[in-house]
Amino acid sequence: PKNRVIGMAGVLDSARFRAFIAMELGVSVENTHAFVLGGHGDTMVPLPRYSTVAGIPITELLSKERIDALVKRTRNGGAEIVSLLKTGSAYYAPASAAVEMAEAILKDKKKILPCAAYLEGEYNISGLFIGVPVKLGKNGIEEIIEITLTDEEQKALNHSADAVKELVKILKTLG
């Protein structure tokens, strides 16, 4: 069932965004909350408007230029981390994301996390797995949460969805 097929890129990318915000402000990552929607790659959609430190929107704590730099760093962060590790793969953060998701399901935490979920009209996207906020509990994805996006954010999410669709199309040609 579709509620049991869950991708972790949003959890992973949001953790990276949270870490970069916390480093920039010199605060604990535990006080930092951030959301990244869309696909896993350079078309991901970090949402500064929904990102906070101790409940304070980062848009009140950082200049637009600094936020834009953090968004760019988040989008390119995977390559940055892999180059630092020199092993060709980052695996600590994916493992941590998988554990966070599994714990939310196994302990029925009803935790809101940005996960890849199958959309059927939510966010005006259909027939595609893409990162959006979901409630995770004992039944897997128990709810897809639709947050209000600006026109620019929706356009960015649509662009990300188009990139994912293109990848799916390429994969289908491979056999």
C-alpha positions as CSV (number, residue, x, y, z in Angstrom):
1,P,0.0,0.0,0.0
2,K,1.1,3.5,-0.8
3,N,1.2,4.6,2.8
4,R,3.9,2.0,3.4
5,V,6.2,3.3,0.7
6,I,8.2,6.2,2.2
7,G,11.3,8.0,1.0
8,M,13.8,9.7,3.3
9,A,15.4,12.4,1.2
10,G,13.3,15.1,2.8
11,V,14.4,14.1,6.3
12,L,18.0,13.9,5.1
13,D,17.9,17.3,3.3
14,S,16.0,19.0,6.1
15,A,18.6,17.8,8.6
16,R,21.3,19.3,6.5
17,F,19.5,22.6,6.2
18,R,19.0,22.6,10.0
19,A,22.7,22.0,10.6
20,F,23.7,24.8,8.2
21,I,21.2,27.2,9.9
22,A,22.5,26.3,13.3
23,M,26.1,26.7,12.3
24,E,25.4,30.1,10.7
25,L,23.7,31.4,13.9
26,G,25.9,29.6,16.4
27,V,23.0,27.9,18.1
28,S,22.1,24.3,18.9
29,V,20.7,22.2,16.0
30,E,18.2,21.0,18.6
31,N,16.6,24.5,18.6
32,T,16.5,24.5,14.8
33,H,13.6,23.3,12.7
34,A,13.6,23.3,8.9
35,F,11.7,21.9,6.0
36,V,12.9,20.9,2.6
37,L,10.4,19.7,0.0
38,G,10.7,18.1,-3.4
39,G,13.2,15.7,-4.9
40,H,16.7,14.9,-3.6
41,G,19.1,17.0,-5.6
42,D,19.7,20.4,-6.8
43,T,16.0,21.0,-7.4
44,M,15.1,20.5,-3.8
45,V,13.0,23.2,-2.2
46,P,14.2,24.5,1.2
47,L,11.5,26.6,2.8
48,P,13.1,29.4,4.9
49,R,9.6,30.7,5.7
50,Y,8.9,27.5,7.6
51,S,12.3,27.3,9.2
52,T,12.7,28.5,12.8
53,V,15.2,28.7,15.6
54,A,13.4,28.3,19.0
55,G,10.2,29.3,17.2
56,I,11.7,32.4,15.6
57,P,11.5,32.4,11.8
58,I,15.0,32.5,10.3
59,T,13.8,35.3,8.1
60,E,13.9,37.5,11.2
61,L,17.4,36.3,12.2
62,L,19.3,36.3,8.9
63,S,19.5,38.5,5.9
64,K,18.0,37.4,2.6
65,E,21.6,37.1,1.2
66,R,22.6,34.7,4.0
67,I,19.5,32.7,3.7
68,D,20.0,32.4,-0.1
69,A,23.6,31.2,0.6
70,L,22.3,28.6,3.1
71,V,19.6,27.4,0.5
72,K,22.3,27.0,-2.1
73,R,24.6,25.2,0.3
74,T,21.8,22.9,1.2
75,R,21.1,22.1,-2.4
76,N,24.8,21.3,-3.1
77,G,25.5,19.9,0.4
78,G,25.5,16.2,-0.7
79,A,28.5,16.7,-3.0
80,E,30.2,18.8,-0.3
81,I,29.9,16.1,2.3
82,V,31.0,13.3,-0.1
83,S,34.1,15.3,-1.1
84,L,35.0,15.8,2.6
85,L,34.5,12.1,3.4
86,K,36.7,10.9,0.5
87,T,35.0,7.5,0.7
88,G,32.6,8.3,-2.2
89,S,29.5,8.0,-0.1
90,A,27.8,9.7,2.8
91,Y,26.1,7.1,5.0
92,Y,25.9,8.5,8.6
93,A,23.1,11.0,7.8
94,P,21.0,8.6,5.7
95,A,21.3,6.0,8.5
96,S,20.2,8.7,11.1
97,A,17.2,9.7,8.8
98,A,16.2,6.0,8.4
99,V,16.3,5.5,12.2
100,E,14.3,8.7,12.9
101,M,11.6,7.5,10.4
102,A,11.6,3.9,11.7
103,E,11.2,5.1,15.3
104,A,8.3,7.4,14.4
105,I,6.5,4.4,12.8
106,L,7.5,1.7,15.4
107,K,6.6,3.9,18.4
108,D,3.6,5.4,16.7
109,K,4.9,8.9,17.4
110,K,2.7,10.7,14.8
111,K,5.7,12.7,14.0
112,I,5.7,15.3,11.2
113,L,8.6,14.8,8.8
114,P,9.3,15.7,5.2
115,C,9.3,12.4,3.4
116,A,8.8,11.2,-0.1
117,A,5.1,10.2,-0.4
118,Y,2.9,9.3,-3.3
119,L,0.8,12.3,-4.2
120,E,-2.7,12.1,-5.8
121,G,-3.5,15.8,-6.2
122,E,-1.9,17.2,-3.1
123,Y,0.2,20.2,-3.9
124,N,-1.3,20.0,-7.4
125,I,0.9,17.0,-8.2
126,S,-0.3,13.5,-9.1
127,G,1.1,10.1,-9.7
128,L,4.5,10.8,-8.2
129,F,6.6,10.2,-5.1
130,I,8.0,13.5,-3.9
131,G,9.1,15.0,-0.6
132,V,6.3,16.7,1.4
133,P,5.4,17.0,5.1
134,V,3.7,13.8,6.3
135,K,2.6,12.4,9.7
136,L,4.4,9.1,10.4
137,G,2.9,6.6,12.8
138,K,2.2,2.9,13.1
139,N,0.4,2.9,9.7
140,G,3.3,4.5,7.9
141,I,2.2,7.7,6.2
142,E,-1.0,8.5,8.1
143,E,-1.5,11.9,6.6
144,I,0.0,14.1,3.9
145,I,0.1,17.6,5.3
146,E,-0.5,20.4,2.8
147,I,1.1,23.6,3.9
148,T,0.4,26.9,2.1
149,L,3.1,27.7,-0.4
150,T,3.8,31.0,-2.1
151,D,3.5,31.1,-5.9
152,E,7.4,31.0,-6.0
153,E,7.6,28.0,-3.7
154,Q,4.9,26.2,-5.6
155,K,6.7,26.9,-8.9
156,A,9.9,25.5,-7.4
157,L,8.1,22.4,-6.1
158,N,6.6,21.9,-9.6
159,H,10.1,22.3,-11.1
160,S,11.4,19.7,-8.7
161,A,8.5,17.3,-9.5
162,D,9.2,17.7,-13.2
163,A,12.9,16.8,-12.6
164,V,11.8,13.7,-10.7
165,K,9.3,12.8,-13.5
166,E,12.2,13.1,-16.0
167,L,14.3,10.7,-13.9
168,V,11.5,8.2,-13.8
169,K,11.1,8.5,-17.6
170,I,14.9,7.8,-18.1
171,L,14.8,4.9,-15.7
172,K,11.9,3.3,-17.6
173,T,13.9,3.4,-20.8
174,L,16.7,1.4,-19.1
175,G,14.5,-1.6,-18.9
